[in-house]
Amino acid sequence: MSENAHERLLAHLAERVRDNPAFMANVLMRYQQLEKMDENALAAYLQTNALGVVRLKLCRRPESGARFAEQVRQIAAYANADVAHVAQVIRYVESIDAFAARPTGQLSDETARRSNPKWSGAVAAARDREESDQENEDDNVAGSDESNRD
């Protein structure tokens, strides 16, 4: 098999795993969509070439946790890409996923406590105030409806 045929086969395989979130192909596709970036711009950002991008796409997505940095170093080395930029792309897509999964405006008390312990309970207090304000609005609307009946 010629080198060119081999590269085409790898590119075809990368396209086949693009919709599978377990592969870097999915992460890179989503990053390109979010940043409105073509393949050449992605290769330049990752400081690799087109074959490096294809090789990176075929890698399994690193697991979040203790082995994340080690796994990112391994796949970046395999693709001859910049380790920091590969990690940044993965974390960026993960953060978008995290925000998309959480209903708008709902930050858990635990998240608030971890991000800034002195604000512990502030989210609950804000939520209580929103509920209180809503109840007051409901009472005002109900009161105005009753006065309109007179």
C-alpha positions as CSV (number, residue, x, y, z in Angstrom):
1,M,0.0,0.0,0.0
2,S,1.4,3.4,-1.0
3,E,1.9,6.1,1.6
4,N,-0.8,8.3,0.0
5,A,-3.3,5.4,0.0
6,H,-2.5,4.7,3.7
7,E,-3.1,8.4,4.6
8,R,-6.4,8.3,2.7
9,L,-7.4,5.2,4.6
10,L,-6.6,6.8,7.9
11,A,-8.6,9.9,6.9
12,H,-11.6,7.7,6.0
13,L,-11.4,5.9,9.4
14,A,-11.2,9.3,11.2
15,E,-14.4,10.4,9.5
16,R,-16.1,7.1,10.5
17,V,-15.4,7.7,14.2
18,R,-16.2,11.5,14.1
19,D,-19.6,11.0,15.8
20,N,-18.3,8.8,18.6
21,P,-17.4,11.0,21.7
22,A,-14.9,8.4,22.8
23,F,-12.6,9.5,20.0
24,M,-10.6,12.7,19.5
25,A,-12.2,13.0,16.1
26,N,-15.4,14.0,17.9
27,V,-13.6,16.5,20.1
28,L,-11.7,18.1,17.2
29,M,-14.9,18.3,15.0
30,R,-16.8,20.0,17.8
31,Y,-13.9,22.4,18.4
32,Q,-13.7,23.3,14.7
33,Q,-17.5,24.0,14.7
34,L,-17.3,26.1,17.9
35,E,-14.3,28.1,16.6
36,K,-15.4,28.1,12.9
37,M,-12.0,26.6,12.0
38,D,-11.1,24.6,9.0
39,E,-8.6,21.6,8.9
40,N,-5.7,23.8,8.0
41,A,-6.3,26.3,10.8
42,L,-6.8,23.4,13.2
43,A,-3.4,21.9,12.1
44,A,-1.7,25.3,12.5
45,Y,-3.2,25.8,16.0
46,L,-2.1,22.3,17.1
47,Q,1.3,22.9,15.5
48,T,1.2,19.8,13.4
49,N,0.4,18.9,9.8
50,A,-2.6,17.3,8.1
51,L,-1.5,13.8,8.8
52,G,-0.9,14.7,12.5
53,V,-4.5,15.9,12.7
54,V,-5.7,12.6,11.2
55,R,-3.6,10.6,13.6
56,L,-4.9,12.7,16.5
57,K,-8.5,12.1,15.4
58,L,-8.0,8.4,15.6
59,C,-6.8,8.5,19.2
60,R,-9.2,7.7,22.1
61,R,-10.2,10.7,24.1
62,P,-8.2,11.1,27.3
63,E,-10.0,10.2,30.5
64,S,-10.6,13.1,32.9
65,G,-8.8,12.4,36.1
66,A,-5.3,11.5,37.3
67,R,-4.1,10.1,34.0
68,F,-5.4,13.0,31.8
69,A,-2.0,14.8,31.5
70,E,-0.1,11.5,30.7
71,Q,-2.7,10.5,28.1
72,V,-2.6,13.9,26.5
73,R,1.2,13.8,26.2
74,Q,0.9,10.4,24.6
75,I,-1.6,11.3,21.9
76,A,0.1,14.7,21.2
77,A,3.4,12.9,20.8
78,Y,1.8,10.3,18.4
79,A,0.3,13.2,16.3
80,N,3.5,15.4,16.6
81,A,1.2,18.1,18.0
82,D,1.6,20.7,20.8
83,V,0.7,19.1,24.1
84,A,-0.7,22.3,25.7
85,H,-2.9,23.1,22.7
86,V,-4.3,19.5,22.5
87,A,-5.1,19.7,26.2
88,Q,-6.7,23.2,25.8
89,V,-8.9,21.9,22.9
90,I,-10.1,19.0,25.0
91,R,-10.8,21.1,28.1
92,Y,-12.6,23.7,26.0
93,V,-15.0,21.1,24.6
94,E,-15.5,19.6,28.0
95,S,-16.4,22.9,29.5
96,I,-18.9,23.6,26.7
97,D,-20.4,20.2,27.4
98,A,-20.6,20.9,31.2
99,F,-22.4,24.2,30.6
100,A,-24.8,22.7,28.1
101,A,-25.7,19.9,30.4
102,R,-26.7,22.2,33.3
103,P,-30.0,24.0,33.1
104,T,-29.5,27.8,32.7
105,G,-28.9,29.6,35.9
106,Q,-28.6,26.6,38.1
107,L,-25.3,26.4,39.9
108,S,-25.2,23.9,42.7
109,D,-24.3,25.0,46.2
110,E,-21.5,22.5,46.1
111,T,-20.0,24.1,43.0
112,A,-20.3,27.5,44.6
113,R,-18.7,26.3,47.8
114,R,-15.8,24.7,45.9
115,S,-15.1,27.7,43.7
116,N,-15.2,30.2,46.6
117,P,-15.9,28.9,50.2
118,K,-16.8,32.4,51.5
119,W,-19.8,32.4,49.1
120,S,-21.1,29.1,50.5
121,G,-24.9,29.4,50.6
122,A,-25.0,32.4,48.4
123,V,-26.6,30.4,45.6
124,A,-29.3,29.1,47.9
125,A,-29.9,32.6,49.2
126,A,-30.2,34.0,45.7
127,R,-32.6,31.2,44.8
128,D,-34.7,31.9,47.9
129,R,-34.8,35.6,47.0
130,E,-35.9,34.8,43.5
131,E,-38.7,32.6,44.8
132,S,-39.7,35.3,47.3
133,D,-39.8,37.9,44.6
134,Q,-41.9,35.7,42.4
135,E,-44.3,35.1,45.2
136,N,-44.6,38.8,45.8
137,E,-45.3,39.4,42.1
138,D,-47.9,36.7,42.1
139,D,-49.6,38.3,45.2
140,N,-49.5,41.7,43.5
141,V,-51.1,40.3,40.3
142,A,-53.7,38.4,42.3
143,G,-54.5,41.6,44.3
144,S,-54.8,43.7,41.2
145,D,-57.2,41.1,39.7
146,E,-59.4,41.3,42.8
147,S,-59.5,45.1,42.8
148,N,-60.5,45.1,39.2
149,R,-63.5,42.9,40.0
150,D,-64.9,45.6,42.4
